[in-house]
């Protein structure tokens, strides 16, 4: 009998949801005069002018008033995440004097585009009544980075036109609890998280192309001299002897490196800038190149999940009594505004 082998899945492929049409269109020459082109630019500027945007997002894009939720957070509730752009690596210092590297993630124009209730996103497939099924989740579609509506298709524009949200370049779905549902058009800020919280970050790694085993898997390689001929960077033997004389599934071999979705779990937030919506996270190993997008959400690690109430379902400036300072630091991070050394007078 053939022994049971582990099944190796092929490379994952991104599949668009059914409701998402083709976003971009072919830019044909539409034979527009200078006056018509100027008129279209004025219409776009009047509707999506950066002067009416504050804190990196539009304050009131809705055609109707916001419905501000007032539900208290409980253990086990799941809220939405953020879409951030990786903009660089920066050093920070802890209060004990240790220097650490941090990655800067900017939250650009994040808004709620659509909410899918559990009845549609997670339909009931059981014979039990819907009341007995627990932990049913909904879905929030979040968009980031405003885009010129002249560059997108009409079908893609209709997704945002129904709710009055500025067309977005990037869309992402976040699975949330029904209690964490937000109305389309609600802005999301970097203060959705707090300094010191633990998050998971998902991004696509840098595309390295076809690489050998030394770079792809970290093989040592063969010696450079002393009788070695043409095998300096080769992997060596890949087979096995005896009854199992074959190449085992999963053998580390040359191939395409990078361009895969990866999740870094258990990342601590060190600093938040409320003016430019920038989040400093610990480490410089966040997947992705500079100016690429990643997704931030509360960690799923069982021993590092939230124990205190976060900004649930998100941070809303309209219901906050006190305004936040421009810089927010974790408890163990040294603030650049504080003195680095203090001298005491001799008594």
NUNU-281634 format. One record per residue (C-alpha): x, y, z; residue number from 1; chain. Coordinates in Angstrom, 3 decimals, padded with zeros to 6 digits. Layout:
! residues N
u_v_w_num_chaine
X_Y_Z_NUM_A $
...
***
This chain:
! residues 347
u_v_w_num_chaine
000.000_000.000_000.000_1_A $
001.163_003.519_-000.747_2_A $
001.894_005.467_002.456_3_A $
-000.105_008.588_003.163_4_A $
001.793_011.599_001.892_5_A $
001.439_015.231_002.747_6_A $
-000.413_017.151_000.067_7_A $
001.537_020.102_-001.309_8_A $
-000.786_022.756_-002.661_9_A $
000.130_024.798_-005.741_10_A $
000.983_028.472_-005.623_11_A $
-002.023_030.409_-004.271_12_A $
-003.801_032.598_-006.775_13_A $
-005.730_035.730_-005.959_14_A $
-009.386_035.495_-006.927_15_A $
-011.554_038.574_-007.054_16_A $
-014.952_038.412_-005.335_17_A $
-018.025_038.226_-007.504_18_A $
-019.177_041.772_-006.778_19_A $
-015.822_043.389_-007.707_20_A $
-015.661_044.468_-011.383_21_A $
-012.560_045.338_-013.365_22_A $
-011.127_048.517_-011.783_23_A $
-008.981_050.132_-014.498_24_A $
-009.786_050.746_-018.134_25_A $
-007.797_051.308_-021.313_26_A $
-007.078_055.014_-021.751_27_A $
-008.181_055.711_-025.307_28_A $
-007.830_059.062_-027.007_29_A $
-011.267_060.579_-026.399_30_A $
-010.650_063.611_-028.624_31_A $
-011.318_066.067_-025.799_32_A $
-010.663_069.738_-026.350_33_A $
-008.638_071.756_-023.861_34_A $
-011.799_073.402_-022.538_35_A $
-013.519_070.047_-021.964_36_A $
-010.426_068.627_-020.290_37_A $
-010.187_071.669_-018.038_38_A $
-013.873_071.399_-017.153_39_A $
-013.506_067.735_-016.129_40_A $
-010.482_068.546_-013.992_41_A $
-012.439_071.294_-012.232_42_A $
-015.326_068.922_-011.498_43_A $
-012.967_066.344_-010.017_44_A $
-011.170_068.988_-007.986_45_A $
-014.409_070.428_-006.599_46_A $
-015.603_067.006_-005.472_47_A $
-012.310_065.484_-004.316_48_A $
-010.196_068.532_-003.499_49_A $
-007.397_067.816_-000.974_50_A $
-008.239_071.072_000.816_51_A $
-011.418_069.489_002.222_52_A $
-009.478_066.462_003.434_53_A $
-008.101_066.406_006.968_54_A $
-006.051_063.789_008.831_55_A $
-005.431_061.970_005.536_56_A $
-009.095_061.272_004.844_57_A $
-012.323_063.016_003.945_58_A $
-014.333_063.916_007.030_59_A $
-017.906_063.714_005.768_60_A $
-018.234_061.880_002.438_61_A $
-021.671_060.449_003.239_62_A $
-024.887_061.624_001.694_63_A $
-026.579_060.916_005.040_64_A $
-025.598_061.399_008.659_65_A $
-023.213_058.991_010.332_66_A $
-024.586_056.330_012.642_67_A $
-022.086_056.264_015.492_68_A $
-022.059_052.923_017.335_69_A $
-021.854_052.918_021.128_70_A $
-021.366_049.198_021.804_71_A $
-018.951_048.232_024.574_72_A $
-016.120_045.879_023.667_73_A $
-016.177_042.334_025.024_74_A $
-013.652_039.527_024.891_75_A $
-013.926_037.652_021.596_76_A $
-015.306_040.505_019.485_77_A $
-013.477_041.116_016.225_78_A $
-013.106_044.585_014.727_79_A $
-011.855_045.812_011.379_80_A $
-008.262_046.434_010.359_81_A $
-006.384_049.063_008.362_82_A $
-004.702_049.280_004.964_83_A $
-001.274_050.902_005.289_84_A $
001.552_051.809_002.923_85_A $
005.095_050.806_003.818_86_A $
007.166_053.996_003.564_87_A $
010.502_053.128_005.182_88_A $
012.557_051.935_008.146_89_A $
013.458_054.182_011.078_90_A $
015.429_053.709_014.318_91_A $
013.876_054.207_017.739_92_A $
015.291_053.987_021.234_93_A $
013.754_052.305_024.249_94_A $
013.880_053.793_027.720_95_A $
016.557_051.303_028.745_96_A $
018.870_052.709_026.045_97_A $
018.452_049.899_023.516_98_A $
018.262_050.886_019.842_99_A $
015.639_049.079_017.757_100_A $
014.593_049.250_014.116_101_A $
011.012_050.092_013.243_102_A $
008.992_050.117_010.040_103_A $
006.841_053.116_009.137_104_A $
003.341_052.321_007.874_105_A $
001.135_055.190_006.686_106_A $
-002.646_054.870_006.720_107_A $
-003.725_056.651_003.518_108_A $
-007.376_057.657_002.984_109_A $
-008.907_054.637_004.701_110_A $
-012.709_054.559_004.562_111_A $
-015.427_051.963_004.894_112_A $
-016.772_051.161_001.429_113_A $
-019.262_048.379_002.097_114_A $
-020.629_046.178_004.870_115_A $
-021.734_042.608_004.148_116_A $
-023.904_041.135_006.932_117_A $
-023.401_037.557_008.144_118_A $
-026.540_036.428_006.299_119_A $
-024.815_037.138_002.965_120_A $
-021.130_036.756_003.793_121_A $
-021.482_033.618_005.951_122_A $
-024.788_032.015_004.910_123_A $
-026.322_029.271_007.016_124_A $
-025.728_025.814_005.528_125_A $
-026.960_023.833_008.510_126_A $
-030.391_022.478_009.308_127_A $
-030.255_024.124_012.724_128_A $
-032.062_027.418_013.255_129_A $
-029.965_030.512_012.725_130_A $
-030.227_031.424_016.419_131_A $
-028.242_028.338_017.498_132_A $
-025.272_029.050_015.213_133_A $
-022.632_031.002_017.140_134_A $
-019.690_033.154_016.091_135_A $
-021.169_034.251_012.804_136_A $
-019.040_036.928_011.180_137_A $
-019.758_039.764_008.817_138_A $
-017.415_041.525_006.429_139_A $
-016.254_045.131_006.072_140_A $
-014.764_046.303_002.773_141_A $
-012.130_048.978_003.400_142_A $
-010.651_051.179_000.675_143_A $
-007.384_053.129_000.643_144_A $
-005.758_055.882_-001.471_145_A $
-008.063_058.110_-003.451_146_A $
-007.867_057.729_-007.225_147_A $
-008.922_059.955_-010.107_148_A $
-012.387_058.743_-011.233_149_A $
-011.431_059.393_-014.870_150_A $
-008.999_056.464_-014.760_151_A $
-011.426_053.749_-013.639_152_A $
-014.306_051.911_-015.253_153_A $
-017.921_052.894_-014.777_154_A $
-018.769_049.584_-013.078_155_A $
-015.946_050.026_-010.555_156_A $
-016.995_053.638_-009.909_157_A $
-020.565_052.600_-009.091_158_A $
-019.310_050.727_-006.006_159_A $
-018.312_054.055_-004.443_160_A $
-020.960_056.270_-006.009_161_A $
-023.792_054.515_-004.178_162_A $
-022.361_055.484_-000.771_163_A $
-020.687_058.770_-001.685_164_A $
-017.168_057.514_-000.949_165_A $
-014.194_058.733_-002.952_166_A $
-013.022_056.049_-005.430_167_A $
-010.201_054.004_-003.945_168_A $
-007.191_052.348_-005.513_169_A $
-006.980_049.450_-003.029_170_A $
-009.816_047.394_-001.518_171_A $
-009.549_044.835_001.261_172_A $
-012.072_042.684_003.122_173_A $
-011.890_042.298_006.906_174_A $
-013.951_039.702_008.762_175_A $
-015.628_041.373_011.755_176_A $
-018.215_040.681_014.399_177_A $
-021.709_042.030_013.719_178_A $
-021.258_044.373_016.707_179_A $
-018.253_045.988_014.963_180_A $
-020.155_046.919_011.797_181_A $
-019.600_050.451_010.525_182_A $
-021.581_052.522_008.082_183_A $
-020.065_053.027_004.603_184_A $
-018.112_056.260_004.478_185_A $
-016.776_056.072_008.031_186_A $
-013.121_057.225_008.036_187_A $
-010.439_055.085_009.674_188_A $
-007.401_056.658_011.303_189_A $
-004.062_055.393_012.566_190_A $
-005.456_055.860_016.082_191_A $
-007.668_052.857_015.410_192_A $
-004.828_051.114_017.253_193_A $
-003.021_052.186_020.416_194_A $
000.742_052.219_021.076_195_A $
001.788_048.991_022.725_196_A $
-000.874_046.811_021.083_197_A $
000.080_043.598_019.287_198_A $
-001.016_043.244_015.651_199_A $
-000.619_040.910_012.686_200_A $
000.583_042.334_009.351_201_A $
-000.092_040.697_005.986_202_A $
001.767_041.702_002.854_203_A $
003.255_040.401_-000.376_204_A $
006.983_039.712_-000.241_205_A $
009.506_041.251_-002.622_206_A $
009.645_039.472_-005.978_207_A $
013.199_038.081_-006.300_208_A $
012.640_036.077_-009.466_209_A $
014.228_032.683_-010.143_210_A $
016.931_032.075_-007.529_211_A $
019.247_029.253_-006.557_212_A $
019.263_027.278_-003.345_213_A $
021.908_029.431_-001.656_214_A $
019.818_032.579_-001.834_215_A $
016.384_030.976_-001.742_216_A $
016.949_028.507_001.108_217_A $
020.252_029.599_002.636_218_A $
022.343_026.595_001.598_219_A $
026.044_026.765_002.462_220_A $
027.245_025.679_-000.965_221_A $
030.450_023.879_-001.895_222_A $
034.048_025.093_-001.373_223_A $
035.463_027.631_-003.789_224_A $
038.664_025.701_-004.499_225_A $
040.645_022.549_-003.584_226_A $
039.331_020.320_-006.311_227_A $
035.753_021.590_-006.549_228_A $
034.667_021.881_-010.182_229_A $
031.442_023.589_-011.311_230_A $
029.531_022.743_-008.107_231_A $
030.205_025.874_-006.052_232_A $
026.563_026.966_-005.748_233_A $
024.771_023.737_-006.606_234_A $
022.432_021.992_-004.154_235_A $
024.114_018.587_-004.304_236_A $
022.288_015.282_-004.112_237_A $
018.478_015.553_-004.030_238_A $
017.570_011.860_-004.020_239_A $
017.675_009.110_-001.424_240_A $
018.750_005.482_-001.489_241_A $
017.207_002.172_-000.590_242_A $
013.526_001.508_-001.090_243_A $
012.736_005.230_-001.147_244_A $
014.912_005.924_-004.180_245_A $
013.138_009.040_-005.374_246_A $
013.003_012.783_-004.829_247_A $
010.929_013.425_-001.717_248_A $
008.049_015.893_-002.058_249_A $
008.939_019.302_-000.682_250_A $
012.666_019.061_-001.403_251_A $
014.307_022.486_-001.336_252_A $
015.348_023.250_-004.897_253_A $
015.909_026.323_-007.094_254_A $
012.766_028.170_-008.136_255_A $
010.809_031.386_-008.017_256_A $
011.476_033.377_-004.842_257_A $
009.177_035.985_-003.344_258_A $
005.898_037.475_-004.587_259_A $
003.968_035.463_-001.992_260_A $
001.493_036.619_000.636_261_A $
003.013_036.276_004.085_262_A $
001.787_037.157_007.586_263_A $
004.048_038.482_010.354_264_A $
002.333_037.780_013.663_265_A $
002.888_039.342_017.052_266_A $
004.231_042.755_015.949_267_A $
004.210_045.491_018.592_268_A $
003.188_049.083_017.820_269_A $
005.811_051.497_019.173_270_A $
004.666_054.924_018.037_271_A $
001.757_056.651_016.263_272_A $
001.685_060.049_014.566_273_A $
-001.864_061.423_014.535_274_A $
-001.137_064.264_012.092_275_A $
000.145_062.182_009.187_276_A $
-001.447_058.848_010.199_277_A $
001.850_056.991_010.503_278_A $
002.354_053.850_012.602_279_A $
005.791_052.694_013.802_280_A $
005.952_048.911_014.312_281_A $
008.833_046.932_015.785_282_A $
011.211_045.270_013.325_283_A $
012.296_045.802_009.730_284_A $
011.015_042.481_008.361_285_A $
007.550_043.614_007.299_286_A $
006.868_041.900_003.933_287_A $
006.773_044.038_000.827_288_A $
008.724_046.722_-000.973_289_A $
008.630_050.426_-000.211_290_A $
005.338_052.071_-001.308_291_A $
003.469_048.759_-001.328_292_A $
000.388_048.106_000.785_293_A $
-000.033_045.781_003.730_294_A $
-002.956_044.965_005.991_295_A $
-002.906_045.468_009.772_296_A $
-005.356_043.831_012.164_297_A $
-005.514_042.609_015.756_298_A $
-003.323_039.605_016.399_299_A $
-004.722_036.090_016.400_300_A $
-002.054_034.706_018.743_301_A $
-003.973_033.248_021.704_302_A $
-001.544_034.458_024.395_303_A $
-001.074_037.983_023.010_304_A $
-004.632_039.015_022.210_305_A $
-006.279_042.117_023.609_306_A $
-006.973_042.141_027.338_307_A $
-008.049_045.782_027.671_308_A $
-010.725_047.557_025.669_309_A $
-009.446_048.968_022.339_310_A $
-011.044_051.701_020.253_311_A $
-014.140_049.695_019.401_312_A $
-015.362_049.507_016.711_313_A $
-012.894_052.245_015.688_314_A $
-011.600_055.650_016.752_315_A $
-014.217_058.338_016.095_316_A $
-013.072_061.939_016.760_317_A $
-016.667_063.179_016.992_318_A $
-017.397_061.193_020.175_319_A $
-013.975_061.643_021.794_320_A $
-013.940_064.164_024.608_321_A $
-010.227_065.016_024.528_322_A $
-008.100_065.628_021.452_323_A $
-005.084_063.378_021.029_324_A $
-001.525_064.747_020.906_325_A $
000.429_064.625_017.689_326_A $
002.820_061.919_018.920_327_A $
001.825_058.802_020.856_328_A $
004.473_056.456_022.271_329_A $
004.384_053.064_023.925_330_A $
005.310_052.895_027.604_331_A $
008.804_051.516_026.976_332_A $
009.716_053.820_024.052_333_A $
011.782_056.953_024.574_334_A $
010.146_060.116_023.258_335_A $
012.379_062.465_021.278_336_A $
010.876_065.404_023.161_337_A $
012.162_064.066_026.497_338_A $
015.747_064.645_027.678_339_A $
018.164_061.788_027.071_340_A $
020.277_062.426_030.165_341_A $
019.804_064.306_033.432_342_A $
022.431_065.622_035.849_343_A $
021.815_066.121_039.550_344_A $
023.575_068.735_041.608_345_A $
026.048_067.470_044.140_346_A $
024.886_067.989_047.679_347_A $
***
